[in-house]
Amino acid sequence: MNKNDQEFLVQKIRTQYTEKEHTGLDSLKQLDKKVKKPANVFAYLFGSISAIIMGSGMSLVMTDIGQTVGIENAMVPGIIIGIVGMIMAIVNYPVYNRILGARRKKYADEIIALSDRIIKG
C-alpha cells in the first residue's frame, strides 16, 4: 500500500470520529424529510390496511372461511369487502399526492429561502 492510499484510509477513519458541523444542507435535508414523512406514513398505513381488507374479501370468496365463521353464502359479502379494499387502494395515491402537495405548499417559502442561502454561499 502506497503512502497516498494510507493517507486516504487514515482520513476516512479519522472523519468517523470527529464531530461534524451542522450545515445548511443538513437543515435542508431535515426540512425535506419533515415535508415528506407524514404523506409517506399515511400511504404505507392506508395501503396496508386496504390490502388486508381486499385480501379478506378475496378469502371469503375463494375459501370456506365464510362457512366456518357462520356465513352461508359468503360470495356477496366477500365481493363487497374486496371492492371496498380495492377502492381504498385506488384512492391511496391521490390522497398521498394531496397530503404531499399541501405540505410542500406549507413549507415552500422556507425551503426556497434556505436553498437560496446555500446556493449563494
MMTF fields as JSON, N, C-alpha, C and O atoms, coordinates in Angstrom:
{
  "mmtfVersion": "1.0.0",
  "mmtfProducer": "UNKNOWN",
  "numBonds": 483,
  "numAtoms": 484,
  "numGroups": 121,
  "numChains": 1,
  "numModels": 1,
  "chainsPerModel": [1],
  "groupsPerChain": [121],
  "chainIdList": ["A"],
  "bondAtomList": [4, 2, 8, 6, 12, 10, 16, 14, 20, 18, 24, 22, 28, 26, 32, 30, 36, 34, 40, 38, 44, 42, 48, 46, 52, 50, 56, 54, 60, 58, 64, 62, 68, 66, 72, 70, 76, 74, 80, 78, 84, 82, 88, 86, 92, 90, 96, 94, 100, 98, 104, 102, 108, 106, 112, 110, 116, 114, 120, 118, 124, 122, 128, 126, 132, 130, 136, 134, 140, 138, 144, 142, 148, 146, 152, 150, 156, 154, 160, 158, 164, 162, 168, 166, 172, 170, 176, 174, 180, 178, 184, 182, 188, 186, 192, 190, 196, 194, 200, 198, 204, 202, 208, 206, 212, 210, 216, 214, 220, 218, 224, 222, 228, 226, 232, 230, 236, 234, 240, 238, 244, 242, 248, 246, 252, 250, 256, 254, 260, 258, 264, 262, 268, 266, 272, 270, 276, 274, 280, 278, 284, 282, 288, 286, 292, 290, 296, 294, 300, 298, 304, 302, 308, 306, 312, 310, 316, 314, 320, 318, 324, 322, 328, 326, 332, 330, 336, 334, 340, 338, 344, 342, 348, 346, 352, 350, 356, 354, 360, 358, 364, 362, 368, 366, 372, 370, 376, 374, 380, 378, 384, 382, 388, 386, 392, 390, 396, 394, 400, 398, 404, 402, 408, 406, 412, 410, 416, 414, 420, 418, 424, 422, 428, 426, 432, 430, 436, 434, 440, 438, 444, 442, 448, 446, 452, 450, 456, 454, 460, 458, 464, 462, 468, 466, 472, 470, 476, 474, 480, 478],
  "bondOrderList": [1, 1, 1, 1, 1, 1, 1, 1, 1, 1, 1, 1, 1, 1, 1, 1, 1, 1, 1, 1, 1, 1, 1, 1, 1, 1, 1, 1, 1, 1, 1, 1, 1, 1, 1, 1, 1, 1, 1, 1, 1, 1, 1, 1, 1, 1, 1, 1, 1, 1, 1, 1, 1, 1, 1, 1, 1, 1, 1, 1, 1, 1, 1, 1, 1, 1, 1, 1, 1, 1, 1, 1, 1, 1, 1, 1, 1, 1, 1, 1, 1, 1, 1, 1, 1, 1, 1, 1, 1, 1, 1, 1, 1, 1, 1, 1, 1, 1, 1, 1, 1, 1, 1, 1, 1, 1, 1, 1, 1, 1, 1, 1, 1, 1, 1, 1, 1, 1, 1, 1],
  "groupList": [{"groupName": "MET", "atomNameList": ["N", "CA", "C", "O"], "elementList": ["N", "C", "C", "O"], "formalChargeList": [0, 0, 0, 0], "bondAtomList": [1, 0, 2, 1, 3, 2], "bondOrderList": [1, 1, 2], "singleLetterCode": "M", "chemCompType": "L-PEPTIDE LINKING"}, {"groupName": "ASN", "atomNameList": ["N", "CA", "C", "O"], "elementList": ["N", "C", "C", "O"], "formalChargeList": [0, 0, 0, 0], "bondAtomList": [1, 0, 2, 1, 3, 2], "bondOrderList": [1, 1, 2], "singleLetterCode": "N", "chemCompType": "L-PEPTIDE LINKING"}, {"groupName": "LYS", "atomNameList": ["N", "CA", "C", "O"], "elementList": ["N", "C", "C", "O"], "formalChargeList": [0, 0, 0, 0], "bondAtomList": [1, 0, 2, 1, 3, 2], "bondOrderList": [1, 1, 2], "singleLetterCode": "K", "chemCompType": "L-PEPTIDE LINKING"}, {"groupName": "ASP", "atomNameList": ["N", "CA", "C", "O"], "elementList": ["N", "C", "C", "O"], "formalChargeList": [0, 0, 0, 0], "bondAtomList": [1, 0, 2, 1, 3, 2], "bondOrderList": [1, 1, 2], "singleLetterCode": "D", "chemCompType": "L-PEPTIDE LINKING"}, {"groupName": "GLN", "atomNameList": ["N", "CA", "C", "O"], "elementList": ["N", "C", "C", "O"], "formalChargeList": [0, 0, 0, 0], "bondAtomList": [1, 0, 2, 1, 3, 2], "bondOrderList": [1, 1, 2], "singleLetterCode": "Q", "chemCompType": "L-PEPTIDE LINKING"}, {"groupName": "GLU", "atomNameList": ["N", "CA", "C", "O"], "elementList": ["N", "C", "C", "O"], "formalChargeList": [0, 0, 0, 0], "bondAtomList": [1, 0, 2, 1, 3, 2], "bondOrderList": [1, 1, 2], "singleLetterCode": "E", "chemCompType": "L-PEPTIDE LINKING"}, {"groupName": "PHE", "atomNameList": ["N", "CA", "C", "O"], "elementList": ["N", "C", "C", "O"], "formalChargeList": [0, 0, 0, 0], "bondAtomList": [1, 0, 2, 1, 3, 2], "bondOrderList": [1, 1, 2], "singleLetterCode": "F", "chemCompType": "L-PEPTIDE LINKING"}, {"groupName": "LEU", "atomNameList": ["N", "CA", "C", "O"], "elementList": ["N", "C", "C", "O"], "formalChargeList": [0, 0, 0, 0], "bondAtomList": [1, 0, 2, 1, 3, 2], "bondOrderList": [1, 1, 2], "singleLetterCode": "L", "chemCompType": "L-PEPTIDE LINKING"}, {"groupName": "VAL", "atomNameList": ["N", "CA", "C", "O"], "elementList": ["N", "C", "C", "O"], "formalChargeList": [0, 0, 0, 0], "bondAtomList": [1, 0, 2, 1, 3, 2], "bondOrderList": [1, 1, 2], "singleLetterCode": "V", "chemCompType": "L-PEPTIDE LINKING"}, {"groupName": "ILE", "atomNameList": ["N", "CA", "C", "O"], "elementList": ["N", "C", "C", "O"], "formalChargeList": [0, 0, 0, 0], "bondAtomList": [1, 0, 2, 1, 3, 2], "bondOrderList": [1, 1, 2], "singleLetterCode": "I", "chemCompType": "L-PEPTIDE LINKING"}, {"groupName": "ARG", "atomNameList": ["N", "CA", "C", "O"], "elementList": ["N", "C", "C", "O"], "formalChargeList": [0, 0, 0, 0], "bondAtomList": [1, 0, 2, 1, 3, 2], "bondOrderList": [1, 1, 2], "singleLetterCode": "R", "chemCompType": "L-PEPTIDE LINKING"}, {"groupName": "THR", "atomNameList": ["N", "CA", "C", "O"], "elementList": ["N", "C", "C", "O"], "formalChargeList": [0, 0, 0, 0], "bondAtomList": [1, 0, 2, 1, 3, 2], "bondOrderList": [1, 1, 2], "singleLetterCode": "T", "chemCompType": "L-PEPTIDE LINKING"}, {"groupName": "TYR", "atomNameList": ["N", "CA", "C", "O"], "elementList": ["N", "C", "C", "O"], "formalChargeList": [0, 0, 0, 0], "bondAtomList": [1, 0, 2, 1, 3, 2], "bondOrderList": [1, 1, 2], "singleLetterCode": "Y", "chemCompType": "L-PEPTIDE LINKING"}, {"groupName": "HIS", "atomNameList": ["N", "CA", "C", "O"], "elementList": ["N", "C", "C", "O"], "formalChargeList": [0, 0, 0, 0], "bondAtomList": [1, 0, 2, 1, 3, 2], "bondOrderList": [1, 1, 2], "singleLetterCode": "H", "chemCompType": "L-PEPTIDE LINKING"}, {"groupName": "GLY", "atomNameList": ["N", "CA", "C", "O"], "elementList": ["N", "C", "C", "O"], "formalChargeList": [0, 0, 0, 0], "bondAtomList": [1, 0, 2, 1, 3, 2], "bondOrderList": [1, 1, 2], "singleLetterCode": "G", "chemCompType": "PEPTIDE LINKING"}, {"groupName": "SER", "atomNameList": ["N", "CA", "C", "O"], "elementList": ["N", "C", "C", "O"], "formalChargeList": [0, 0, 0, 0], "bondAtomList": [1, 0, 2, 1, 3, 2], "bondOrderList": [1, 1, 2], "singleLetterCode": "S", "chemCompType": "L-PEPTIDE LINKING"}, {"groupName": "PRO", "atomNameList": ["N", "CA", "C", "O"], "elementList": ["N", "C", "C", "O"], "formalChargeList": [0, 0, 0, 0], "bondAtomList": [1, 0, 2, 1, 3, 2], "bondOrderList": [1, 1, 2], "singleLetterCode": "P", "chemCompType": "L-PEPTIDE LINKING"}, {"groupName": "ALA", "atomNameList": ["N", "CA", "C", "O"], "elementList": ["N", "C", "C", "O"], "formalChargeList": [0, 0, 0, 0], "bondAtomList": [1, 0, 2, 1, 3, 2], "bondOrderList": [1, 1, 2], "singleLetterCode": "A", "chemCompType": "L-PEPTIDE LINKING"}],
  "groupTypeList": [0, 1, 2, 1, 3, 4, 5, 6, 7, 8, 4, 2, 9, 10, 11, 4, 12, 11, 5, 2, 5, 13, 11, 14, 7, 3, 15, 7, 2, 4, 7, 3, 2, 2, 8, 2, 2, 16, 17, 1, 8, 6, 17, 12, 7, 6, 14, 15, 9, 15, 17, 9, 9, 0, 14, 15, 14, 0, 15, 7, 8, 0, 11, 3, 9, 14, 4, 11, 8, 14, 9, 5, 1, 17, 0, 8, 16, 14, 9, 9, 9, 14, 9, 8, 14, 0, 9, 0, 17, 9, 8, 1, 12, 16, 8, 12, 1, 10, 9, 7, 14, 17, 10, 10, 2, 2, 12, 17, 3, 5, 9, 9, 17, 7, 15, 3, 10, 9, 9, 2, 14],
  "groupIdList": [1, 2, 3, 4, 5, 6, 7, 8, 9, 10, 11, 12, 13, 14, 15, 16, 17, 18, 19, 20, 21, 22, 23, 24, 25, 26, 27, 28, 29, 30, 31, 32, 33, 34, 35, 36, 37, 38, 39, 40, 41, 42, 43, 44, 45, 46, 47, 48, 49, 50, 51, 52, 53, 54, 55, 56, 57, 58, 59, 60, 61, 62, 63, 64, 65, 66, 67, 68, 69, 70, 71, 72, 73, 74, 75, 76, 77, 78, 79, 80, 81, 82, 83, 84, 85, 86, 87, 88, 89, 90, 91, 92, 93, 94, 95, 96, 97, 98, 99, 100, 101, 102, 103, 104, 105, 106, 107, 108, 109, 110, 111, 112, 113, 114, 115, 116, 117, 118, 119, 120, 121],
  "secStructList": [7, 7, 2, 2, 2, 2, 2, 2, 2, 2, 2, 2, 2, 2, 2, 2, 2, 1, 7, 7, 7, 7, 7, 2, 2, 2, 2, 2, 2, 2, 2, 2, 2, 2, 2, 2, 2, 2, 2, 2, 2, 2, 2, 2, 2, 2, 2, 2, 2, 2, 2, 2, 2, 2, 2, 2, 2, 2, 2, 2, 2, 2, 1, 1, 2, 2, 2, 2, 2, 6, 7, 1, 7, 7, 2, 2, 2, 2, 2, 2, 2, 2, 2, 2, 2, 2, 2, 2, 2, 2, 2, 2, 2, 2, 2, 2, 2, 2, 2, 2, 2, 2, 2, 2, 2, 2, 2, 2, 2, 2, 2, 2, 2, 2, 2, 2, 2, 2, 2, 2, 7],
  "xCoordList": [0.857, 0.0, 0.905, 1.802, 0.639, 1.494, 1.041, 0.018, 1.817, 1.581, 0.255, -0.418, -0.134, -1.406, -2.597, -3.555, -2.538, -3.616, -3.717, -4.815, -2.578, -2.575, -3.178, -3.981, -2.791, -3.329, -4.841, -5.569, -5.304, -6.736, -7.48, -8.509, -6.962, -7.604, -7.589, -8.571, -6.47, -6.368, -7.408, -8.09, -7.53, -8.515, -9.951, -10.807, -10.186, -11.513, -11.897, -13.012, -10.992, -11.251, -11.357, -12.202, -10.51, -10.495, -11.809, -12.285, -12.395, -13.645, -14.792, -15.764, -14.69, -15.747, -15.751, -16.765, -14.646, -14.515, -14.49, -14.384, -14.583, -14.628, -16.071, -16.902, -16.356, -17.71, -17.938, -17.076, -19.115, -19.456, -20.154, -20.904, -19.893, -20.575, -21.985, -22.218, -22.903, -24.273, -24.327, -24.172, -24.543, -24.544, -25.962, -26.931, -26.056, -27.353, -27.943, -29.16, -27.075, -27.55, -28.207, -29.212, -27.646, -28.263, -29.657, -30.594, -29.78, -31.082, -32.077, -33.253, -31.594, -32.46, -32.94, -34.102, -32.053, -32.435, -33.467, -34.429, -33.273, -34.225, -35.592, -36.624, -35.587, -36.839, -37.562, -38.787, -36.798, -37.377, -38.009, -39.091, -37.337, -37.905, -39.183, -40.152, -39.177, -40.332, -41.546, -42.683, -41.294, -42.376, -42.926, -44.142, -42.051, -42.464, -42.928, -43.718, -42.464, -42.731, -44.22, -44.647, -45.035, -46.455, -47.184, -48.008, -46.884, -47.532, -47.103, -47.927, -45.826, -45.339, -45.939, -46.343, -45.999, -46.565, -48.033, -48.48, -48.77, -50.17, -50.294, -51.092, -49.51, -49.624, -49.312, -50.013, -48.282, -47.936, -49.027, -49.434, -49.491, -50.508, -51.837, -52.421, -52.299, -53.576, -53.513, -54.473, -52.386, -52.216, -52.204, -52.79, -51.544, -51.51, -52.9, -53.304, -53.619, -54.964, -55.883, -56.681, -55.774, -56.633, -56.296, -57.194, -55.016, -54.637, -55.184, -55.608, -55.174, -55.724, -57.232, -57.759, -57.916, -59.362, -59.68, -60.575, -58.954, -59.187, -58.896, -59.644, -57.828, -57.492, -58.527, -58.786, -59.12, -60.183, -61.391, -61.977, -61.757, -62.864, -62.575, -63.441, -61.345, -60.961, -60.989, -61.387, -60.573, -60.584, -62.0, -62.25, -62.927, -64.318, -64.86, -65.605, -64.485, -64.987, -64.337, -65.019, -63.054, -62.307, -62.133, -61.716, -62.438, -62.234, -63.524, -64.56, -63.448, -64.622, -64.586, -65.219, -63.851, -63.77, -65.143, -65.49, -65.912, -67.249, -68.129, -68.857, -68.073, -68.875, -68.391, -69.189, -67.076, -66.513, -66.981, -67.261, -67.064, -67.497, -69.006, -69.506, -69.721, -71.169, -71.945, -73.158, -71.275, -71.946, -72.229, -71.312, -73.519, -73.862, -73.396, -72.731, -73.735, -73.318, -72.333, -72.748, -71.048, -70.019, -69.617, -68.782, -70.19, -69.798, -70.102, -69.217, -71.327, -71.725, -70.97, -70.409, -70.937, -70.157, -68.676, -68.025, -68.137, -66.729, -66.431, -65.417, -67.326, -67.142, -67.232, -66.429, -68.2, -68.358, -67.135, -66.619, -66.669, -65.476, -64.256, -63.456, -64.101, -62.982, -63.015, -61.978, -64.205, -64.334, -64.019, -63.384, -64.459, -64.12, -62.599, -62.055, -61.917, -60.462, -59.8, -58.815, -60.34, -59.789, -59.961, -59.041, -61.134, -61.383, -60.426, -59.886, -60.221, -59.268, -57.863, -57.155, -57.457, -56.131, -56.008, -54.96, -57.065, -57.051, -56.992, -56.315, -57.679, -57.747, -56.45, -56.176, -55.667, -54.469, -53.517, -53.072, -53.2, -52.21, -52.686, -51.906, -53.929, -54.371, -54.369, -54.03, -54.746, -54.725, -53.291, -53.017, -52.376, -50.954, -50.472, -49.807, -50.801, -50.385, -50.973, -50.307, -52.215, -52.843, -52.156, -51.908, -51.855, -51.16, -49.777, -49.376, -49.048, -47.705, -47.753, -46.912, -48.72, -48.859, -49.138, -48.581, -50.005, -50.325, -49.107, -48.87, -48.333, -47.131, -46.07, -45.383, -45.936, -44.971, -45.358, -44.501, -46.634, -47.106, -46.825, -46.437, -47.025, -46.822, -45.356, -45.068, -44.428, -43.008, -42.214, -40.99, -42.859, -42.163, -41.295, -40.135, -41.843, -41.081, -39.823, -38.752, -39.957, -38.823, -37.746, -36.555, -38.164, -37.211, -36.51, -35.3, -37.258, -36.66, -35.683, -34.608, -36.035, -35.119, -33.845, -32.749, -33.976, -32.812, -31.944, -30.717, -32.558, -31.78, -31.09, -29.982, -31.731, -31.068, -29.841, -28.799, -29.961, -28.793, -27.655, -26.488, -27.984, -26.938, -26.28, -25.057, -27.066, -26.506, -25.642, -24.573, -26.083, -25.322, -24.093, -23.183, -24.074, -22.888, -22.975, -22.049],
  "yCoordList": [-1.167, 0.0, 1.233, 1.373, 2.119, 3.301, 4.378, 4.239, 5.436, 6.476, 7.2, 7.543, 7.44, 8.122, 7.286, 7.822, 5.988, 5.106, 5.091, 5.096, 5.074, 5.087, 6.387, 6.37, 7.499, 8.788, 8.855, 9.384, 8.313, 8.298, 7.482, 7.919, 6.301, 5.458, 6.107, 6.035, 6.744, 7.428, 8.546, 8.691, 9.33, 10.425, 9.881, 10.447, 8.784, 8.187, 7.721, 7.972, 7.058, 6.597, 7.784, 7.793, 8.772, 9.936, 10.71, 11.204, 10.817, 11.579, 10.916, 11.58, 9.62, 8.935, 9.324, 9.165, 9.826, 10.127, 11.616, 12.004, 12.445, 13.884, 14.357, 13.774, 15.413, 15.955, 16.71, 17.443, 16.509, 17.157, 18.478, 18.615, 19.439, 20.718, 20.569, 19.83, 21.264, 21.288, 22.369, 23.554, 21.96, 22.899, 23.212, 22.616, 24.149, 24.489, 23.329, 23.153, 22.542, 21.385, 20.367, 19.755, 20.187, 19.287, 19.787, 19.0, 21.092, 21.673, 21.478, 21.195, 21.633, 21.458, 20.006, 19.757, 19.062, 17.642, 17.328, 16.602, 17.868, 17.638, 18.226, 17.616, 19.411, 20.051, 19.261, 19.143, 18.725, 17.904, 16.634, 16.23, 16.01, 14.828, 15.199, 14.44, 16.37, 16.834, 17.016, 16.796, 17.416, 17.603, 16.253, 16.077, 15.306, 14.045, 12.968, 12.104, 12.994, 11.893, 11.654, 10.501, 12.668, 12.39, 11.75, 10.855, 12.202, 11.63, 10.176, 9.326, 9.889, 8.516, 7.591, 6.472, 8.045, 7.226, 6.919, 5.781, 7.937, 7.708, 6.692, 5.759, 6.868, 5.986, 4.54, 3.628, 4.322, 2.949, 2.326, 1.187, 3.059, 2.518, 2.276, 1.198, 3.269, 3.154, 2.076, 1.331, 1.997, 0.961, -0.431, -1.359, -0.577, -1.879, -2.293, -3.445, -1.356, -1.654, -2.008, -2.941, -1.27, -1.566, -2.936, -3.649, -3.306, -4.63, -5.742, -6.787, -5.518, -6.515, -6.661, -7.773, -5.539, -5.591, -6.292, -7.135, -5.945, -6.589, -8.085, -8.897, -8.446, -9.853, -10.603, -11.779, -9.937, -10.574, -10.888, -11.965, -9.95, -10.194, -11.325, -12.153, -11.353, -12.438, -13.783, -14.793, -13.801, -15.046, -15.556, -16.76, -14.634, -15.051, -15.674, -16.653, -15.109, -15.606, -16.931, -17.826, -17.072, -18.193, -19.391, -20.461, -19.234, -20.334, -20.616, -20.002, -21.533, -21.861, -21.196, -21.673, -20.107, -19.379, -18.827, -18.784, -18.411, -17.889, -18.892, -18.536, -20.139, -21.18, -21.428, -21.686, -21.349, -21.546, -20.444, -20.698, -19.225, -18.089, -18.12, -17.582, -18.743, -18.826, -18.13, -17.954, -17.731, -17.089, -18.181, -18.838, -18.366, -19.443, -19.143, -19.971, -17.974, -17.598, -16.434, -15.278, -16.731, -15.708, -14.976, -14.073, -15.345, -14.746, -13.246, -12.448, -12.856, -11.448, -10.579, -9.555, -10.949, -10.112, -10.074, -9.044, -11.184, -11.213, -10.27, -9.571, -10.254, -9.346, -7.898, -7.062, -7.601, -6.223, -5.796, -4.696, -6.648, -6.316, -6.157, -5.243, -7.018, -6.917, -5.631, -5.004, -5.233, -3.981, -2.776, -1.825, -2.812, -1.715, -1.604, -0.5, -2.738, -2.724, -2.202, -1.467, -2.581, -2.081, -0.578, 0.125, -0.087, 1.359, 2.102, 3.148, 1.554, 2.187, 2.21, 3.21, 1.122, 1.061, 2.048, 2.667, 2.192, 3.128, 4.562, 5.39, 4.872, 6.234, 6.619, 7.804, 5.64, 5.886, 6.876, 7.828, 6.673, 7.525, 8.974, 9.887, 9.228, 10.625, 11.318, 12.497, 10.59, 11.192, 11.491, 12.543, 10.574, 10.794, 12.059, 12.891, 12.212, 13.401, 14.675, 15.71, 14.603, 15.782, 16.173, 17.354, 15.206, 15.485, 16.065, 17.057, 15.436, 15.911, 17.313, 18.152, 17.571, 18.903, 19.972, 21.068, 19.649, 20.615, 20.899, 22.045, 19.864, 20.053, 20.831, 21.679, 20.549, 21.308, 22.773, 23.651, 23.038, 24.421, 25.129, 26.297, 24.417, 24.99, 25.361, 26.405, 24.508, 24.717, 25.263, 25.37, 25.603, 26.022, 27.263, 27.293, 28.267, 29.506, 29.259, 29.775, 28.487, 28.188, 27.386, 27.659, 26.406, 25.577, 26.398, 26.272, 27.23, 28.049, 29.052, 29.266, 29.672, 30.644, 29.945, 30.471, 28.782, 28.058, 27.58, 27.649, 27.103, 26.646, 27.81, 27.651, 28.979, 30.161, 30.547, 30.88, 30.504, 30.811, 29.831, 30.222, 28.572, 27.554, 27.783, 27.703, 28.064, 28.255, 29.513, 29.498, 30.581, 31.839, 31.803, 32.619, 30.866, 30.704, 31.424, 31.378],
  "zCoordList": [0.0, 0.0, 0.0, 0.831, -0.959, -1.027, -0.037, 0.634, 0.034, 1.035, 0.822, 1.794, -0.431, -0.712, -0.245, 0.312, -0.469, -0.026, 1.495, 2.05, 2.157, 3.618, 4.149, 5.082, 3.556, 3.998, 3.792, 4.633, 2.667, 2.392, 3.445, 3.96, 3.764, 4.772, 6.144, 6.883, 6.486, 7.771, 7.85, 8.865, 6.785, 6.769, 6.853, 7.533, 6.154, 6.165, 7.571, 8.026, 8.244, 9.608, 10.557, 11.452, 10.365, 11.25, 11.189, 12.21, 10.002, 9.875, 10.618, 10.977, 10.851, 11.591, 13.064, 13.743, 13.555, 14.981, 15.283, 16.447, 14.278, 14.515, 14.459, 13.763, 15.197, 15.188, 13.894, 13.409, 13.357, 12.098, 12.376, 13.342, 11.515, 11.611, 11.064, 10.107, 11.668, 11.159, 10.083, 10.376, 8.86, 7.735, 7.285, 7.755, 6.374, 5.806, 5.02, 4.975, 4.403, 3.649, 4.581, 4.221, 5.769, 6.749, 7.139, 7.271, 7.32, 7.66, 6.524, 6.754, 5.297, 4.131, 4.016, 3.693, 4.279, 4.242, 5.33, 5.078, 6.529, 7.616, 7.292, 7.57, 6.704, 6.341, 5.248, 5.267, 4.301, 3.239, 3.816, 3.391, 4.779, 5.446, 6.2, 6.205, 6.834, 7.588, 6.677, 7.094, 5.441, 4.48, 4.016, 3.942, 3.706, 3.081, 4.052, 3.67, 5.289, 6.215, 6.491, 6.423, 6.799, 7.074, 5.885, 6.073, 4.675, 3.493, 3.301, 2.965, 3.512, 3.36, 4.413, 4.097, 5.65, 6.724, 6.421, 6.566, 6.001, 5.653, 4.524, 4.613, 3.465, 2.297, 2.666, 2.228, 3.454, 3.846, 4.722, 4.492, 5.708, 6.61, 5.885, 5.994, 5.159, 4.464, 3.38, 3.185, 2.681, 1.664, 2.269, 1.712, 3.396, 4.064, 4.543, 4.381, 5.129, 5.613, 4.445, 4.543, 3.346, 2.199, 1.597, 1.149, 1.583, 1.07, 1.965, 1.472, 3.263, 4.19, 3.991, 3.985, 3.83, 3.61, 2.292, 2.234, 1.242, -0.052, 0.038, -0.507, 0.712, 0.886, 1.7, 1.445, 2.672, 3.464, 2.597, 2.703, 1.745, 0.837, -0.132, -0.414, -0.64, -1.552, -0.828, -1.409, 0.422, 1.195, 1.405, 1.35, 1.644, 1.813, 0.528, 0.575, -0.611, -1.887, -2.268, -2.768, -2.044, -2.603, -1.658, -2.102, -0.398, 0.543, 1.305, 1.049, 2.221, 3.027, 4.406, 5.348, 4.517, 5.789, 6.177, 7.357, 5.185, 5.459, 6.165, 7.092, 5.741, 6.391, 7.809, 8.71, 8.004, 9.343, 10.285, 11.457, 9.771, 10.585, 10.803, 11.791, 9.89, 10.058, 8.961, 9.082, 7.893, 6.765, 5.735, 5.243, 5.414, 4.484, 3.072, 2.448, 2.565, 1.223, 1.347, 1.433, 1.356, 1.597, 0.323, 0.374, -0.814, -2.089, -2.121, -2.429, -1.812, -1.901, -0.887, -1.276, 0.394, 1.324, 0.963, 1.136, 0.463, 0.077, -1.07, -1.068, -2.055, -3.191, -2.733, -3.147, -1.886, -1.395, -0.593, -0.791, 0.304, 1.112, 0.207, 0.412, -0.776, -1.707, -2.51, -2.726, -2.957, -3.719, -2.845, -3.301, -1.597, -0.668, -0.523, -0.54, -0.381, -0.274, -1.536, -1.468, -2.693, -3.965, -4.088, -4.503, -3.73, -3.805, -2.883, -3.245, -1.693, -0.766, -1.367, -1.247, -2.009, -2.617, -3.779, -3.964, -4.55, -5.681, -5.196, -5.806, -4.122, -3.592, -2.871, -2.682, -2.474, -1.671, -2.348, -1.708, -3.614, -4.284, -4.446, -4.174, -4.875, -4.936, -3.569, -3.47, -2.524, -1.182, -0.769, -0.192, -1.062, -0.782, -1.483, -0.866, -2.763, -3.514, -2.926, -2.887, -2.469, -1.887, -0.573, -0.331, 0.256, 1.527, 1.241, 1.849, 0.308, -0.028, -0.623, -0.299, -1.482, -2.083, -1.044, -1.102, -0.093, 0.968, 1.832, 2.215, 2.142, 2.962, 2.19, 2.76, 0.907, 0.087, 0.036, 0.137, -0.12, -0.175, 1.155, 1.176, 2.251, 3.585, 3.823, 4.408, 3.37, 3.657, 2.47, 2.56, 1.384, 0.164, 0.393, -0.019, 1.036, 1.235, 2.062, 1.745, 3.096, 3.973, 3.235, 3.382, 2.45, 1.716, 0.631, 0.444, -0.078, -1.133, -0.542, -1.103, 0.579, 1.215, 1.677, 1.486, 2.276, 2.758, 1.597, 1.674, 0.542, -0.617, -1.321, -1.834, -1.35, -1.924, -1.114, -1.679, 0.211, 1.069, 0.834, 0.821, 0.652, 0.421, -0.932, -1.046, -1.947, -3.298, -3.352, -3.962, -2.735, -2.768, -1.864, -2.008, -0.946, -0.095, 1.128, 1.939]
}
